[in-house]
């Protein structure tokens, strides 16, 4: 399989911040929708975009918490959205479309990680449903508002996609739930979503990217016991990171998704997986969790997932004739 997964020489790296990648970029008049934009790297993403002049809409499952977190940040508005509830997704999208505004950047940053087995909607496994299906429905419903010839959709995936591809015979983990494998499947789905969306949308100049933001200690770890993080060597018994150099701060963690959404260096590209503000290389054969796995950028699997997701959600902005 030929691949576009090769570095382009961005000049940025793992230490770059969201403000670094936005240096010299004026986003006045642009509008971004950032899910998860009131916590962790999502909060830093929204703040950086507004400093560059953009307006930011933050859809939130807990709007009051979002307003509190974003208090004092100019150019931000909060609306209600529960990605695990397709009616909530529909209602948010309809409210936004009724406003008559257009969207320049959609950053799908909200998600859950390694949670206990949880069912949402019609019995869907929650990580696949929230991280992937909710965002799939959201972007497809917002499609009429995406600016032709310039809009970008950014799917925040993870190095966790290395854990597994899509479990096609049981995507909802009805048999033998494993919280980390389920997370890995959801993160692979994020990449496959961007691959196929880019294929469908690039003719009208809308491009899509997926990315690994890096390792950052944020509320994403809320379902993990401290003992588990100690066992994994992330923190000590006092909660102090054991390998500070291996973790990014939230400003650095926000950088790759901001770069994906706004950088002129990515003009003419799309459907690729990014890490450390660079196009990632294919995953190495030694098993190291860097780069992108073949199963996450396979166009046939991407098309298959798109059709499955459209069937499950009942939403598809690009129906097959």
C-alpha positions as a Markdown table, in Angstrom:
| # | Residue | x | y | z |
|---|---|---|---|---|
| 1 | Unk | 0.0 | 0.0 | 0.0 |
| 2 | Unk | 1.4 | 3.4 | -1.0 |
| 3 | Unk | 1.3 | 6.0 | 1.7 |
| 4 | Unk | 1.4 | 9.7 | 2.2 |
| 5 | Unk | 2.6 | 9.1 | 5.8 |
| 6 | Unk | 6.0 | 10.9 | 5.5 |
| 7 | Unk | 7.4 | 13.8 | 7.3 |
| 8 | Unk | 7.1 | 17.2 | 5.6 |
| 9 | Unk | 9.7 | 19.1 | 7.6 |
| 10 | Unk | 7.3 | 21.3 | 9.6 |
| 11 | Unk | 10.0 | 22.7 | 11.8 |
| 12 | Unk | 7.9 | 21.9 | 14.9 |
| 13 | Unk | 8.3 | 19.1 | 17.4 |
| 14 | Unk | 6.9 | 17.5 | 20.6 |
| 15 | Unk | 7.8 | 20.6 | 22.6 |
| 16 | Unk | 5.9 | 23.1 | 20.4 |
| 17 | Unk | 2.9 | 24.7 | 21.9 |
| 18 | Unk | -0.4 | 25.7 | 20.3 |
| 19 | Unk | 0.7 | 29.3 | 20.4 |
| 20 | Unk | 3.9 | 28.4 | 18.6 |
| 21 | Unk | 2.1 | 26.8 | 15.7 |
| 22 | Unk | -0.3 | 29.7 | 15.4 |
| 23 | Unk | 2.5 | 32.3 | 15.3 |
| 24 | Unk | 1.8 | 34.7 | 12.5 |
| 25 | Unk | -1.6 | 33.1 | 11.6 |
| 26 | Unk | -4.6 | 35.4 | 11.8 |
| 27 | Unk | -7.9 | 33.6 | 12.4 |
| 28 | Unk | -10.1 | 36.7 | 12.5 |
| 29 | Unk | -13.5 | 35.8 | 11.0 |
| 30 | Unk | -13.0 | 32.1 | 11.4 |
| 31 | Unk | -15.2 | 29.8 | 13.5 |
| 32 | Unk | -14.2 | 26.6 | 15.2 |
| 33 | Unk | -16.3 | 23.9 | 16.9 |
| 34 | Unk | -14.2 | 22.1 | 19.5 |
| 35 | Unk | -15.8 | 19.2 | 21.3 |
| 36 | Unk | -14.1 | 18.6 | 24.7 |
| 37 | Unk | -13.1 | 22.2 | 24.6 |
| 38 | Unk | -13.5 | 22.9 | 28.3 |
| 39 | Unk | -11.0 | 20.5 | 29.8 |
| 40 | Unk | -7.4 | 19.3 | 29.3 |
| 41 | Unk | -6.0 | 19.9 | 25.9 |
| 42 | Unk | -9.4 | 20.9 | 24.5 |
| 43 | Unk | -9.5 | 23.9 | 26.8 |
| 44 | Unk | -6.0 | 25.0 | 25.7 |
| 45 | Unk | -7.0 | 24.5 | 22.1 |
| 46 | Unk | -10.0 | 26.8 | 22.4 |
| 47 | Unk | -8.0 | 29.4 | 24.2 |
| 48 | Unk | -5.2 | 29.4 | 21.6 |
| 49 | Unk | -7.7 | 29.7 | 18.7 |
| 50 | Unk | -9.4 | 32.7 | 20.3 |
| 51 | Unk | -6.0 | 34.4 | 20.9 |
| 52 | Unk | -5.4 | 34.1 | 17.1 |
| 53 | Unk | -8.8 | 35.8 | 16.5 |
| 54 | Unk | -11.2 | 32.8 | 15.9 |
| 55 | Unk | -14.6 | 32.4 | 17.5 |
| 56 | Unk | -15.0 | 29.0 | 19.2 |
| 57 | Unk | -18.2 | 27.1 | 19.9 |
| 58 | Unk | -17.8 | 24.5 | 22.7 |
| 59 | Unk | -20.5 | 21.8 | 22.7 |
| 60 | Unk | -20.5 | 20.3 | 26.2 |
| 61 | Unk | -22.3 | 17.5 | 28.0 |
| 62 | Unk | -22.0 | 19.6 | 31.2 |
| 63 | Unk | -22.6 | 23.2 | 29.9 |
| 64 | Unk | -22.4 | 24.8 | 33.3 |
| 65 | Unk | -19.0 | 23.3 | 34.0 |
| 66 | Unk | -17.9 | 24.4 | 30.5 |
| 67 | Unk | -19.0 | 28.0 | 31.1 |
| 68 | Unk | -17.2 | 28.0 | 34.4 |
| 69 | Unk | -14.0 | 26.6 | 32.9 |
| 70 | Unk | -14.1 | 29.1 | 30.0 |
| 71 | Unk | -15.1 | 32.1 | 32.1 |
| 72 | Unk | -13.0 | 35.1 | 31.0 |
| 73 | Unk | -12.1 | 33.6 | 27.6 |
| 74 | Unk | -13.4 | 36.0 | 24.9 |
| 75 | Unk | -14.9 | 34.8 | 21.7 |
| 76 | Unk | -16.2 | 31.5 | 23.1 |
| 77 | Unk | -19.8 | 30.2 | 23.4 |
| 78 | Unk | -21.1 | 27.1 | 25.0 |
| 79 | Unk | -23.9 | 24.8 | 23.9 |
| 80 | Unk | -25.2 | 21.5 | 25.0 |
| 81 | Unk | -24.2 | 18.2 | 23.4 |
| 82 | Unk | -24.0 | 14.6 | 24.6 |
| 83 | Unk | -22.0 | 12.6 | 22.1 |
| 84 | Unk | -23.5 | 9.4 | 23.5 |
| 85 | Unk | -27.0 | 10.5 | 22.6 |
| 86 | Unk | -27.8 | 10.8 | 18.9 |
| 87 | Unk | -30.8 | 13.0 | 19.6 |
| 88 | Unk | -28.6 | 15.4 | 21.4 |
| 89 | Unk | -26.2 | 15.4 | 18.5 |
| 90 | Unk | -29.1 | 16.1 | 16.1 |
| 91 | Unk | -30.5 | 18.9 | 18.3 |
| 92 | Unk | -27.1 | 20.7 | 18.6 |
| 93 | Unk | -26.4 | 20.5 | 14.9 |
| 94 | Unk | -29.9 | 21.8 | 14.1 |
| 95 | Unk | -29.4 | 24.7 | 16.4 |
| 96 | Unk | -26.1 | 25.6 | 14.9 |
| 97 | Unk | -27.4 | 25.3 | 11.3 |
| 98 | Unk | -30.4 | 27.5 | 12.2 |
| 99 | Unk | -27.9 | 30.2 | 13.2 |
| 100 | Unk | -26.8 | 30.5 | 9.5 |
| 101 | Unk | -23.2 | 30.5 | 10.4 |
| 102 | Unk | -20.4 | 28.5 | 8.6 |
| 103 | Unk | -17.7 | 26.4 | 10.2 |
| 104 | Unk | -14.0 | 26.6 | 9.3 |
| 105 | Unk | -12.6 | 24.0 | 11.8 |
| 106 | Unk | -14.2 | 21.1 | 13.5 |
| 107 | Unk | -12.0 | 19.5 | 16.2 |
| 108 | Unk | -13.4 | 16.3 | 17.5 |
| 109 | Unk | -11.5 | 16.2 | 20.8 |
| 110 | Unk | -14.0 | 14.9 | 23.4 |
| 111 | Unk | -13.7 | 11.3 | 24.4 |
| 112 | Unk | -13.4 | 8.7 | 27.1 |
| 113 | Unk | -10.6 | 6.3 | 27.8 |
| 114 | Unk | -10.3 | 2.8 | 29.4 |
| 115 | Unk | -13.7 | 3.1 | 31.1 |
| 116 | Unk | -15.6 | 0.2 | 32.7 |
| 117 | Unk | -18.0 | -1.5 | 30.4 |
| 118 | Unk | -20.7 | 1.0 | 29.7 |
| 119 | Unk | -23.6 | 1.0 | 27.3 |
| 120 | Unk | -25.2 | 4.0 | 25.6 |
| 121 | Unk | -27.9 | 4.6 | 23.1 |
| 122 | Unk | -29.2 | 1.2 | 21.8 |
| 123 | Unk | -26.7 | -0.7 | 23.8 |
| 124 | Unk | -23.5 | 0.5 | 22.0 |
| 125 | Unk | -20.2 | 0.2 | 23.8 |
| 126 | Unk | -19.5 | 3.6 | 25.1 |
| 127 | Unk | -15.9 | 4.2 | 23.9 |
| 128 | Unk | -16.8 | 3.4 | 20.3 |
| 129 | Unk | -20.1 | 5.3 | 20.5 |
| 130 | Unk | -18.7 | 8.5 | 22.1 |
| 131 | Unk | -15.3 | 8.7 | 20.6 |
| 132 | Unk | -16.4 | 7.7 | 17.1 |
| 133 | Unk | -20.1 | 7.3 | 16.3 |
| 134 | Unk | -21.1 | 10.6 | 18.1 |
| 135 | Unk | -18.5 | 12.5 | 16.2 |
| 136 | Unk | -19.4 | 10.8 | 12.9 |
| 137 | Unk | -23.0 | 11.9 | 13.3 |
| 138 | Unk | -22.0 | 15.4 | 14.4 |
| 139 | Unk | -19.8 | 16.0 | 11.3 |
| 140 | Unk | -22.2 | 14.6 | 8.9 |
| 141 | Unk | -25.0 | 16.7 | 10.3 |
| 142 | Unk | -22.9 | 19.8 | 10.2 |
| 143 | Unk | -21.7 | 19.2 | 6.7 |
| 144 | Unk | -24.0 | 21.9 | 5.1 |
| 145 | Unk | -22.1 | 24.5 | 7.3 |
| 146 | Unk | -18.6 | 23.5 | 6.5 |
| 147 | Unk | -16.9 | 26.1 | 4.3 |
| 148 | Unk | -16.0 | 24.7 | 0.8 |
| 149 | Unk | -12.5 | 25.2 | -0.3 |
| 150 | Unk | -11.1 | 25.7 | 3.2 |
| 151 | Unk | -12.8 | 23.9 | 6.1 |
| 152 | Unk | -10.9 | 21.2 | 8.0 |
| 153 | Unk | -12.1 | 18.4 | 10.2 |
| 154 | Unk | -9.7 | 17.1 | 12.9 |
| 155 | Unk | -10.2 | 13.8 | 14.6 |
| 156 | Unk | -8.2 | 13.5 | 17.8 |
| 157 | Unk | -7.0 | 9.9 | 17.9 |
| 158 | Unk | -4.2 | 8.5 | 20.0 |
| 159 | Unk | -1.2 | 6.2 | 20.0 |
| 160 | Unk | -3.7 | 3.9 | 21.5 |
| 161 | Unk | -4.8 | 2.9 | 18.0 |
| 162 | Unk | -1.7 | 0.6 | 18.0 |
| 163 | Unk | -3.5 | -1.7 | 20.4 |
| 164 | Unk | -6.0 | -3.0 | 17.9 |
| 165 | Unk | -7.8 | -2.4 | 14.6 |
| 166 | Unk | -11.6 | -2.6 | 14.3 |
| 167 | Unk | -13.1 | -5.7 | 15.8 |
| 168 | Unk | -15.4 | -6.2 | 12.8 |
| 169 | Unk | -17.2 | -9.2 | 14.2 |
| 170 | Unk | -18.1 | -7.5 | 17.5 |
| 171 | Unk | -17.6 | -3.7 | 17.4 |
| 172 | Unk | -19.7 | -3.2 | 20.5 |
| 173 | Unk | -17.8 | -5.7 | 22.6 |
| 174 | Unk | -20.8 | -7.9 | 23.6 |
| 175 | Unk | -18.4 | -10.8 | 24.1 |
| 176 | Unk | -15.3 | -10.4 | 26.2 |
| 177 | Unk | -15.0 | -6.7 | 27.0 |
| 178 | Unk | -11.5 | -5.3 | 27.4 |
| 179 | Unk | -11.3 | -1.6 | 28.3 |
| 180 | Unk | -8.0 | -1.0 | 26.7 |
| 181 | Unk | -8.7 | -3.0 | 23.5 |
| 182 | Unk | -12.0 | -1.1 | 23.2 |
| 183 | Unk | -10.2 | 2.2 | 23.6 |
| 184 | Unk | -7.7 | 1.1 | 20.9 |
| 185 | Unk | -10.6 | 0.2 | 18.5 |
| 186 | Unk | -12.2 | 3.6 | 19.1 |
| 187 | Unk | -9.0 | 5.4 | 18.4 |
| 188 | Unk | -8.4 | 3.4 | 15.2 |
| 189 | Unk | -11.9 | 4.4 | 14.2 |
| 190 | Unk | -11.0 | 8.0 | 14.6 |
| 191 | Unk | -8.2 | 7.7 | 12.1 |
| 192 | Unk | -10.3 | 5.6 | 9.6 |
| 193 | Unk | -13.0 | 8.3 | 9.8 |
| 194 | Unk | -10.6 | 11.0 | 8.8 |
| 195 | Unk | -9.2 | 8.9 | 6.0 |
| 196 | Unk | -12.6 | 8.3 | 4.4 |
| 197 | Unk | -14.0 | 11.8 | 5.1 |
| 198 | Unk | -11.0 | 13.3 | 3.3 |
| 199 | Unk | -11.6 | 11.0 | 0.4 |
| 200 | Unk | -15.3 | 12.0 | 0.1 |
| 201 | Unk | -14.8 | 15.7 | 0.8 |
| 202 | Unk | -11.6 | 16.8 | -0.9 |
| 203 | Unk | -13.3 | 17.5 | -4.2 |
| 204 | Unk | -15.0 | 20.5 | -2.6 |
| 205 | Unk | -11.8 | 21.5 | -0.7 |
| 206 | Unk | -12.7 | 20.2 | 2.7 |
| 207 | Unk | -9.9 | 18.2 | 4.2 |
| 208 | Unk | -9.7 | 15.9 | 7.2 |
| 209 | Unk | -6.8 | 14.8 | 9.5 |
| 210 | Unk | -6.3 | 12.5 | 12.5 |
| 211 | Unk | -3.6 | 12.8 | 15.1 |
| 212 | Unk | -2.0 | 11.6 | 18.3 |
| 213 | Unk | -1.7 | 14.6 | 20.7 |
| 214 | Unk | 1.0 | 13.0 | 22.8 |
| 215 | Unk | 0.9 | 11.7 | 26.4 |
| 216 | Unk | -0.6 | 14.3 | 28.7 |
| 217 | Unk | -1.9 | 13.8 | 32.2 |
| 218 | Unk | -5.4 | 15.3 | 32.0 |
| 219 | Unk | -9.0 | 14.4 | 33.2 |
| 220 | Unk | -9.0 | 11.8 | 30.3 |
| 221 | Unk | -7.5 | 9.4 | 32.9 |
| 222 | Unk | -10.5 | 9.8 | 35.2 |
| 223 | Unk | -11.5 | 6.2 | 34.8 |
| 224 | Unk | -8.1 | 4.9 | 35.8 |
| 225 | Unk | -7.2 | 4.2 | 39.5 |
| 226 | Unk | -4.1 | 5.7 | 40.8 |
| 227 | Unk | -2.7 | 2.2 | 41.4 |
| 228 | Unk | -3.1 | 1.4 | 37.7 |
| 229 | Unk | -1.2 | 4.6 | 36.7 |
| 230 | Unk | 1.5 | 3.7 | 39.2 |
| 231 | Unk | 1.7 | 0.2 | 37.8 |
| 232 | Unk | 2.1 | 1.6 | 34.3 |
| 233 | Unk | 5.0 | 3.8 | 35.5 |
| 234 | Unk | 3.2 | 7.0 | 34.7 |
| 235 | Unk | 3.2 | 8.4 | 38.3 |
| 236 | Unk | 4.6 | 7.6 | 41.7 |
| 237 | Unk | 2.5 | 7.0 | 44.9 |
| 238 | Unk | 2.3 | 10.8 | 45.4 |
| 239 | Unk | 0.9 | 11.4 | 41.9 |
| 240 | Unk | 4.1 | 12.9 | 40.5 |
| 241 | Unk | 4.9 | 12.0 | 36.9 |
| 242 | Unk | 7.9 | 9.5 | 36.9 |
| 243 | Unk | 9.0 | 10.5 | 33.4 |
| 244 | Unk | 8.3 | 14.2 | 33.0 |
| 245 | Unk | 10.1 | 14.3 | 29.7 |
| 246 | Unk | 7.7 | 11.6 | 28.4 |
| 247 | Unk | 4.6 | 13.8 | 29.0 |
| 248 | Unk | 3.6 | 17.0 | 27.4 |
| 249 | Unk | 1.9 | 19.8 | 29.2 |
| 250 | Unk | -1.6 | 20.8 | 28.0 |
| 251 | Unk | -0.3 | 23.6 | 25.8 |
| 252 | Unk | 2.0 | 21.2 | 24.0 |
| 253 | Unk | -0.7 | 18.6 | 23.9 |
| 254 | Unk | -3.0 | 21.0 | 22.1 |
| 255 | Unk | -0.4 | 21.9 | 19.5 |
| 256 | Unk | -0.8 | 19.1 | 17.0 |
| 257 | Unk | -4.6 | 19.5 | 16.7 |
| 258 | Unk | -4.3 | 23.3 | 16.3 |
| 259 | Unk | -1.6 | 22.7 | 13.7 |
| 260 | Unk | -3.9 | 20.2 | 11.9 |
| 261 | Unk | -6.8 | 22.7 | 11.8 |
| 262 | Unk | -4.9 | 25.8 | 10.8 |
| 263 | Unk | -1.5 | 25.3 | 9.3 |
| 264 | Unk | -0.8 | 26.4 | 5.7 |
| 265 | Unk | 1.9 | 23.7 | 5.7 |
| 266 | Unk | -0.8 | 21.1 | 5.3 |
| 267 | Unk | -2.4 | 22.8 | 2.3 |
| 268 | Unk | -3.0 | 20.1 | -0.4 |
| 269 | Unk | -2.8 | 17.3 | 2.2 |
| 270 | Unk | -5.4 | 15.3 | 4.0 |
| 271 | Unk | -6.4 | 11.9 | 5.2 |
| 272 | Unk | -3.1 | 11.6 | 7.1 |
| 273 | Unk | -2.3 | 10.9 | 10.7 |
| 274 | Unk | -0.1 | 13.4 | 12.5 |
| 275 | Unk | 2.0 | 13.4 | 15.7 |
| 276 | Unk | 4.3 | 16.0 | 17.2 |
| 277 | Unk | 3.1 | 18.7 | 14.7 |
| 278 | Unk | 4.3 | 16.6 | 11.8 |
| 279 | Unk | 3.0 | 14.0 | 9.4 |
| 280 | Unk | 3.7 | 10.7 | 11.1 |
| 281 | Unk | 5.7 | 7.9 | 9.5 |
| 282 | Unk | 4.3 | 4.3 | 9.2 |
| 283 | Unk | 4.7 | 2.4 | 12.5 |
| 284 | Unk | 8.0 | 0.7 | 12.9 |
| 285 | Unk | 8.3 | -3.0 | 12.7 |
| 286 | Unk | 9.9 | -3.2 | 16.2 |
| 287 | Unk | 6.5 | -2.6 | 17.8 |
| 288 | Unk | 7.2 | 0.8 | 19.3 |
| 289 | Unk | 4.1 | 2.9 | 19.7 |
| 290 | Unk | 5.0 | 5.7 | 17.3 |
| 291 | Unk | 3.8 | 6.4 | 13.8 |
| 292 | Unk | 0.6 | 5.0 | 12.4 |
| 293 | Unk | -0.5 | 1.4 | 12.0 |
| 294 | Unk | -1.5 | 0.2 | 8.5 |
| 295 | Unk | -4.9 | -0.9 | 9.7 |
| 296 | Unk | -5.7 | 2.7 | 10.7 |
| 297 | Unk | -5.1 | 4.2 | 7.3 |
| 298 | Unk | -6.3 | 1.4 | 5.1 |
| 299 | Unk | -8.8 | 2.9 | 2.6 |
| 300 | Unk | -10.9 | -0.2 | 2.3 |
| 301 | Unk | -11.3 | -0.5 | 6.0 |
| 302 | Unk | -12.1 | 3.2 | 6.2 |
| 303 | Unk | -14.9 | 2.9 | 3.6 |
| 304 | Unk | -16.2 | -0.2 | 5.4 |
| 305 | Unk | -16.3 | 1.7 | 8.7 |
| 306 | Unk | -18.0 | 4.7 | 7.1 |
| 307 | Unk | -20.8 | 2.5 | 5.8 |
| 308 | Unk | -21.2 | 0.7 | 9.1 |
| 309 | Unk | -21.3 | 4.1 | 11.0 |
| 310 | Unk | -23.9 | 5.5 | 8.6 |
| 311 | Unk | -26.0 | 2.4 | 9.1 |
| 312 | Unk | -25.8 | 2.6 | 12.9 |
| 313 | Unk | -26.4 | 6.3 | 13.2 |
| 314 | Unk | -28.8 | 6.8 | 10.3 |
| 315 | Unk | -26.8 | 9.8 | 9.1 |
| 316 | Unk | -24.7 | 10.1 | 6.0 |
| 317 | Unk | -23.9 | 13.4 | 4.2 |
| 318 | Unk | -22.5 | 11.4 | 1.3 |
| 319 | Unk | -25.0 | 8.7 | 0.4 |
| 320 | Unk | -24.0 | 6.3 | -2.3 |
| 321 | Unk | -26.0 | 7.0 | -5.5 |
